[in-house]
Amino acid sequence: MTRALLLFAACSLWGQGPNEANYDESKVGSYTLPDPLKMADGRPVKDAGMWRNARRPEILRLFEQQVYGRSAPAPKKLEYEVISTQSGVLGGVATRRLVTIWPAGKSPAPAIHVLLYLPANAKGKVPVFLGMNFNGNFAIANDPGVPLSKSWMRTGDHKATEKNRGIEAARWQVEKVLSRGYAVAAIYYGDIFPDHNDGWKDSIIPHISKGKPAPDDWNAIGAWAYGLSRAMDYIEKDKDLDAKHVAVWGHSRLGKTALWAGALDERFAMVISNDSGEGGAALARRNFGETVNRINTSFPHWFTGNFKQYNQRVNDLPVDQHMLLALVAPRLLYVASAEEDKWADPKGEFLAAKAAEPVYKLLGKEGLPAAEWPGIHQPAHGTIGYHIRAGKHDVTAYDWEQFLNFADKHWKK
């Protein structure tokens, strides 16, 4: 079979045309975004009270019904156990704490394992960067004291191995974060929902919702976001952590998850999206890079079943991603992009952050202090922060420098 026929066959398998992805701004076309400050019945949102009591709940319901699904309520009582606390780890710069959470009661329901690093010289309660990882908690740092995960893995025979210890260290920059006075909390997304089409069967969902998700029920992203909130439940109970200053962050699909968790759970004081793209920070209506059609075809288990009805009619969506970002208001929001990550539509991520600004201003906040899309390595830090850096789809030391500077600006006044 020729290369052209192979390409055609692969694209047909995914239900896509071989040239669907557009990377030409002149071909984006025109679109009209739904107004976050206009009720579904056409009434304008006139003040903070109307946003808080009417429009915000309306937008949240639309995202639940059409995009991410309805999540289960928080458990009445958090079941958890602090497994161990060890000082002097990571070359003496950290105290490590291992915590297990049972979001639906103990066995046979899956457990969520939390890895926590605190600065060794911390005095008083410490603010926290909480996020999810792709390869298990043992992957975020070269720390032999963190056990291998026993959950499903994406690679190989789907089992954790020592060769992946520390594989995500560059993405997490644990020592850098600790040196700036922040704690790091990590959970493995596979503990909560294995990232494949039938993952719901081995996820927390059947133990909480008792059955296969309905078309407007939660799926992977909803379950992962639920896990982040259960980690937040624990943070509130840990006397060493500052639960009033917790940043929830994520990269790529986990950036989508962080945004949804931040929209649902207002205890998160800061929400950070790194290269989250389609279904995350990027505008869905822009015909650039990944599309609703492609993401629902490639990853049918991420979003609610209802989202698939918009594969070929995205302009009929009653929401777009700037409205998801607006749900974070008036709290701190950061959106990060990468120059070479065209698939995630960096400009669309910026435009969504900018389009969320009217809600921030209605609530008396600064918004995003950049009238136009900033150049490479020219971060803009208001109540909404944004930067685009050189390089590919990843989390780098430069990204972390901006996140930490943003947190310092707002939390260390």
C-alpha positions in Angstrom: 0.0 0.0 0.0 1.4 3.4 -0.9 2.1 6.1 1.7 -0.9 8.2 0.4 -3.2 5.2 0.8 -1.9 4.5 4.3 -2.6 8.1 5.3 -6.1 8.0 3.8 -6.8 4.7 5.6 -5.6 6.0 8.9 -7.6 9.2 8.6 -10.7 7.2 7.6 -10.2 5.0 10.7 -10.5 8.1 12.9 -13.4 9.4 10.9 -11.4 12.4 9.6 -10.4 13.8 6.3 -6.6 13.7 5.7 -6.3 17.5 5.5 -8.8 18.4 8.3 -6.4 20.2 10.6 -6.0 23.8 9.6 -2.9 25.8 10.5 -3.5 28.8 8.3 -5.0 31.8 10.1 -6.5 33.1 6.8 -8.7 30.0 6.7 -10.0 30.2 10.2 -13.1 31.9 9.1 -15.6 34.0 11.0 -17.4 32.9 14.2 -19.4 34.5 16.9 -18.8 33.6 20.6 -21.6 33.3 23.1 -21.6 36.2 25.5 -20.8 35.1 29.0 -22.6 38.2 30.3 -25.9 37.5 28.6 -28.4 35.1 30.0 -29.8 32.3 27.8 -33.1 34.3 27.6 -31.2 37.4 26.3 -31.1 39.4 29.6 -27.8 41.2 30.2 -25.9 40.4 33.3 -25.8 43.7 35.1 -23.9 43.1 38.3 -21.8 40.7 40.4 -24.9 39.3 42.1 -26.6 38.4 38.8 -23.4 36.7 37.7 -23.0 34.8 40.9 -26.6 33.7 41.4 -27.9 33.4 37.8 -25.5 33.4 34.9 -22.6 31.4 36.5 -24.9 28.5 37.5 -26.5 28.6 34.1 -23.1 28.3 32.3 -21.9 25.6 34.7 -25.0 23.5 34.0 -24.5 23.9 30.2 -20.9 22.6 30.5 -22.1 19.7 32.6 -24.9 18.8 30.2 -23.0 19.3 26.9 -19.3 18.9 27.5 -17.9 17.4 30.7 -20.9 15.7 32.3 -22.5 15.8 35.8 -20.1 14.8 38.5 -21.0 13.1 41.7 -21.3 15.1 44.9 -18.4 15.1 47.4 -18.4 12.2 49.9 -20.0 13.2 53.2 -16.8 12.1 55.0 -13.4 11.8 53.5 -11.7 8.5 54.1 -8.0 8.8 54.1 -4.8 7.6 55.7 -1.4 9.3 56.1 0.9 6.4 55.1 4.2 8.0 56.0 6.1 11.2 56.5 9.8 11.4 55.9 12.0 14.4 56.3 15.4 15.1 54.5 14.4 13.7 51.1 15.4 15.0 47.7 18.9 15.8 48.9 17.6 17.3 52.1 15.4 20.0 50.6 12.0 18.3 51.2 9.7 16.5 53.6 7.8 13.8 51.8 4.3 12.7 52.8 2.4 9.8 51.3 -1.4 9.8 51.7 -4.1 7.4 50.5 -7.7 8.5 49.8 -10.7 6.3 49.3 -13.2 8.4 47.4 -15.9 5.7 47.5 -15.0 3.8 50.6 -12.3 1.2 51.0 -11.8 -1.9 48.8 -12.9 -2.8 46.2 -13.1 0.8 45.1 -9.9 2.4 43.7 -7.8 4.4 45.9 -6.2 7.8 45.1 -2.6 8.1 46.2 -1.3 11.5 47.0 2.4 12.4 47.0 3.2 15.5 48.9 6.5 17.4 49.1 6.9 20.3 51.6 10.0 22.6 51.8 12.3 21.3 54.4 12.6 24.7 56.1 8.9 25.6 55.9 7.6 27.7 58.7 3.8 27.9 59.1 1.3 26.8 56.6 2.6 26.3 53.0 0.7 27.2 49.8 0.4 24.3 47.4 0.7 23.5 43.7 -1.6 20.5 43.1 -1.6 18.6 39.8 -2.0 15.2 38.1 0.8 13.2 36.4 0.7 10.8 33.4 3.1 8.1 34.7 2.6 7.6 38.4 3.7 9.6 41.4 7.1 7.9 41.3 7.7 9.6 37.9 7.7 13.3 39.1 11.1 13.2 40.9 14.1 10.9 41.3 13.0 9.7 44.8 13.5 6.0 45.6 11.1 6.4 48.6 8.0 6.7 46.4 6.5 3.3 45.6 5.8 2.2 42.1 2.1 2.6 41.1 0.0 -0.5 40.9 -2.6 1.1 38.6 -3.0 0.8 34.9 -0.2 2.5 32.8 -0.5 3.8 29.3 2.7 2.2 28.0 4.2 -1.3 27.6 2.3 -4.0 29.4 0.4 -1.3 31.3 2.4 -1.9 34.5 4.8 0.5 36.2 8.5 -0.2 36.0 11.6 1.4 37.6 12.7 2.7 34.2 10.0 5.4 34.5 11.1 6.7 37.9 11.7 10.4 37.6 10.6 10.5 33.9 8.4 13.5 34.5 10.9 15.4 36.7 11.6 18.1 34.1 7.8 18.7 33.8 7.3 19.1 37.6 10.4 21.0 38.6 9.8 19.9 42.2 13.0 21.4 43.7 12.4 24.7 42.0 8.9 24.9 43.4 10.1 24.0 46.9 12.9 26.6 46.7 10.3 29.3 46.2 8.4 28.3 49.3 5.6 26.2 47.9 4.5 22.6 48.5 4.0 20.1 45.6 1.0 17.7 45.7 0.7 15.0 42.9 -1.8 12.3 42.1 -1.7 9.8 39.3 -4.6 10.2 36.9 -4.7 6.4 36.2 -5.7 5.8 39.8 -9.0 7.5 39.1 -9.8 6.6 35.5 -7.6 4.5 33.2 -7.0 6.5 30.0 -8.6 4.3 27.4 -12.0 3.9 25.8 -13.3 1.3 28.4 -11.6 2.9 31.3 -14.8 3.7 33.1 -15.2 0.1 34.0 -12.1 0.2 36.2 -12.5 3.8 37.3 -14.1 5.3 40.4 -17.3 6.0 38.4 -19.2 2.7 38.8 -18.3 2.7 42.6 -20.0 6.1 43.0 -22.6 6.5 40.2 -23.5 2.8 40.0 -23.4 2.1 36.3 -22.2 3.2 32.8 -22.3 7.0 32.3 -25.4 8.4 30.8 -25.1 10.9 27.9 -24.9 13.8 30.3 -22.9 12.0 33.0 -19.2 12.4 33.8 -16.5 10.6 32.0 -12.7 10.6 32.2 -12.2 14.4 32.6 -15.0 14.6 35.1 -13.6 11.8 37.1 -10.1 13.2 37.1 -11.4 16.6 38.2 -13.3 14.8 41.0 -10.0 13.3 42.1 -8.4 16.7 42.3 -11.2 17.9 44.6 -10.7 14.9 46.9 -7.0 15.8 47.1 -8.2 19.3 48.0 -10.4 17.8 50.8 -7.2 16.3 52.2 -5.2 19.5 51.9 -7.8 21.2 54.0 -7.1 18.7 56.8 -3.3 18.9 56.7 -2.2 21.4 59.4 1.1 22.0 57.4 -0.7 23.2 54.2 -2.3 26.6 53.4 -5.7 25.5 52.0 -6.6 29.1 51.1 -3.7 29.2 48.6 -3.9 26.1 46.4 -3.1 26.3 42.7 -4.5 23.4 40.6 -2.5 23.0 37.5 -2.3 20.6 34.5 -0.7 20.0 31.2 -2.5 18.9 28.0 -5.5 16.7 28.8 -4.8 17.3 32.4 -4.8 21.0 31.7 -8.4 20.5 30.5 -9.0 18.6 33.8 -7.5 21.4 35.9 -9.8 24.0 34.3 -12.9 21.9 34.8 -11.9 21.2 38.4 -11.3 24.9 39.0 -14.7 25.7 37.5 -16.5 23.2 39.7 -14.5 23.7 42.9 -14.1 27.3 44.1 -11.7 26.3 46.9 -8.9 26.4 44.3 -7.5 29.9 44.6 -5.5 29.6 41.3 -6.2 27.6 38.2 -3.4 26.9 35.6 -3.8 25.5 32.1 -0.6 24.5 30.3 -1.1 23.7 26.5 -4.6 22.4 27.2 -5.9 23.2 23.7 -9.2 21.8 22.4 -11.7 21.1 25.2 -9.4 23.1 27.5 -8.4 26.8 27.1 -8.6 27.0 23.2 -11.8 28.3 21.6 -13.8 25.5 20.0 -15.2 27.7 17.3 -11.8 28.5 15.8 -11.0 26.3 12.8 -7.4 25.8 13.8 -5.5 22.7 15.0 -7.5 20.1 16.8 -11.3 20.2 16.5 -14.2 19.0 18.5 -14.8 16.3 15.9 -11.2 15.0 16.1 -10.9 15.0 19.9 -14.2 13.2 20.3 -13.2 10.6 17.7 -9.7 10.0 19.1 -10.7 10.2 22.8 -14.4 9.3 23.1 -14.0 8.6 26.8 -12.9 12.1 27.8 -16.1 14.0 27.5 -19.8 13.5 28.0 -21.7 11.5 25.4 -23.7 14.7 24.5 -20.6 16.5 23.3 -20.4 14.3 20.3 -23.5 15.8 18.8 -21.4 18.9 18.1 -18.7 17.1 16.1 -20.0 18.6 12.8 -21.8 21.6 14.2 -19.6 23.3 16.7 -21.3 26.7 16.2 -24.4 25.2 17.8 -22.6 24.7 21.1 -24.3 26.9 23.7 -20.9 27.5 25.3 -17.3 28.0 24.3 -14.1 27.7 26.2 -13.8 31.4 27.2 -16.9 30.7 29.3 -15.1 27.9 31.1 -12.3 30.3 31.9 -14.8 32.9 33.1 -16.1 30.4 35.6 -12.8 30.7 37.5 -13.5 34.4 38.1 -12.7 36.3 40.3 -10.0 33.8 41.3 -6.5 33.7 39.7 -6.3 32.1 36.2 -3.2 31.3 34.2 -3.1 30.1 30.6 0.2 29.0 29.0 0.9 28.2 25.4 3.8 26.9 23.3 4.9 28.4 19.9 5.2 25.0 18.1 2.1 23.5 19.7 -0.1 24.4 16.8 -2.4 21.4 17.4 -3.5 23.2 20.7 -4.1 26.5 18.9 -2.0 28.9 21.1 -3.7 32.0 19.7 -7.1 30.4 20.4 -5.9 29.9 24.0 -5.0 33.6 24.3 -8.3 34.7 22.7 -10.3 32.6 25.1 -8.4 34.2 28.1 -9.1 37.6 26.7 -12.7 36.9 26.1 -13.1 35.8 29.7 -11.9 39.3 30.8 -15.3 41.1 30.8 -16.5 38.8 33.7 -13.3 39.6 35.7 -13.9 43.3 35.1 -17.5 43.0 36.2 -16.3 41.4 39.4 -13.8 44.3 39.9 -10.6 42.5 38.8 -7.9 43.5 36.4 -8.3 40.7 33.8 -5.5 40.1 31.2 -3.2 43.1 30.7 -2.4 42.4 27.0 -4.5 44.1 24.3 -2.9 41.9 21.6 -1.5 38.4 21.5 1.9 38.8 23.2 5.2 37.8 21.6 7.3 34.8 22.6 8.6 35.1 26.2 6.6 38.2 27.0 4.3 37.1 29.9 1.3 39.3 30.9 0.3 39.0 34.5 -2.9 40.4 35.7 -5.6 38.5 37.6 -5.5 36.5 34.4 -2.0 35.6 33.4 -0.7 34.4 30.0 2.5 33.6 28.2 3.6 31.8 25.0 7.1 30.3 25.0 9.3 28.9 22.3 9.2 25.1 21.9 6.8 22.2 21.7 4.0 20.7 23.7 5.5 20.2 27.1 6.0 21.8 30.5 9.4 23.5 30.9 11.4 25.3 33.5 10.4 28.6 31.8 6.7 27.7 32.3 7.3 27.0 36.0 9.2 30.3 36.4 6.1 32.2 35.1 3.7 30.2 37.3 5.8 30.9 40.4 6.3 34.6 39.5 2.5 34.8 39.1 1.9 33.2 42.5 4.5 35.4 44.2 2.9 38.5 42.8 -0.5 37.6 44.2 0.3 35.6 47.3 3.4 37.2 48.7 2.3 40.8 48.8 
